[in-house]
Structure formats: structure tokens, C-alpha cells
Amino acid sequence: MNQLLYMTFSLTMLGALINRMHFLTTLLCIEGMMLTLFVMMTITLPNTNMISTTSMPIILITLGACEASAGLALLVITTTTHTNDHMKNLKLLKC
């Protein structure tokens, strides 16, 4: 089971590295990595018998939701200003 999760995490990381042209596919790969980390934490942390680690998966999924909302906001801004989601356009955004 752990090897399957490690393989899934590695494949999503590889997908994020290979599909760097479009922002949406990169966001999907990062979300896959966060989901895999969440599953890994929920499987392995109860076996440690430490009470302080029981809330870590919830914190991780909360940070993943914040990351997804920030990424989607950036995707909407890029799409409305440049009419595509290519990663090279992110260098053109100025605050």
C-alpha cells in the first residue's frame, strides 16, 4: 500500500514537471500530490500513537484548499487578461 502511494506521489510530481506549459494541468498535478500526502498521513499517523499528530491531516487539507483557491484565482486573472493559461504569461503579471 505504501509503495502504491509513493508511486502515485512520484507520478503526480513527474506530471507537474512535464506539463509545465499549461497552468491548469500543473494545478491538477499539485492537487494530486496534496491528496496523496493526505492519504499517506491518514494511514500512517494513527499508527504512531501520538495525540499531537492527529490533527495534521486536517491542517494539510486546509492548506491544500487555500493553495487551490489561490491557484484558481491566479488562473482566472491570467485567463481574463491573456485569454490562455500558458505558464509563460505568469511572468507578465505585475502587482
C-alpha positions, 0 to 999 in steps of 0.5 A: 500500500505504501509503495502504491502511494509513493508511486502515485506521489512520484507520478503526480510530481513527474506530471507537474514537471512535464506539463509545465506549459499549461497552468491548469494541468500543473494545478491538477498535478499539485492537487494530486500530490496534496491528496496523496500526502493526505492519504499517506498521513491518514494511514500512517499517523494513527499508527504512531500513537501520538495525540499531537499528530492527529490533527495534521491531516486536517491542517494539510487539507486546509492548506491544500484548499487555500493553495487551490483557491489561490491557484484558481484565482491566479488562473482566472486573472491570467485567463481574463487578461491573456485569454490562455493559461500558458505558464509563460504569461505568469511572468507578465503579471505585475502587482 
